[in-house]
């Protein structure tokens, strides 16, 4: 995660629109973005989503209906959303949110293309459950 410097735009307003599932964010340079919760979830900056290097990204399928249950401030440089699917490990710095807003259209299309290539869906009902994290999932 990049740190703040004197060129990083700072948010002047953050508004969660729960019904429309949009985070509206305005910056001090005049830029304003409406970022869907699903978009924020699939582009989480967490290692769980991004991996630990190029090519280790984990495709996030079935996130169409994800909500943000809480938005926690982290110092004066970021927020940590708590998503309804339990994901809460992404720190969204101001520069990362700004970058997401600037690149939203291209990033969204990349996401849709990756879903199509994988034969995956944005819909939760069409996404198989994740594999067990430890062992086979049965008690022996």
Number of C-alpha atoms within 10 A of each C-alpha: 10 9 11 15 8 6 7 18 18 20 20 12 11 15 12 19 14 12 7 10 18 20 18 15 21 18 17 12 11 9 13 18 18 17 18 19 24 22 18 22 24 20 21 22 18 17 14 14 19 18 13 11 8 7 8 12 14 13 15 19 22 20 19 17 13 21 21 24 15 14 16 13 13 12 8 10 16 21 18 19 23 18 20 14 13 10 16 19 16 22 20 23 23 22 21 18 20 22 11 20 18 14 11 18 10 10 15 15 11 12 18 15 12 15 17 12 9 11 10 17 18 18 13 14 9 11 15 11 9 6 9 9 7 7 8 9 9 7 5 4
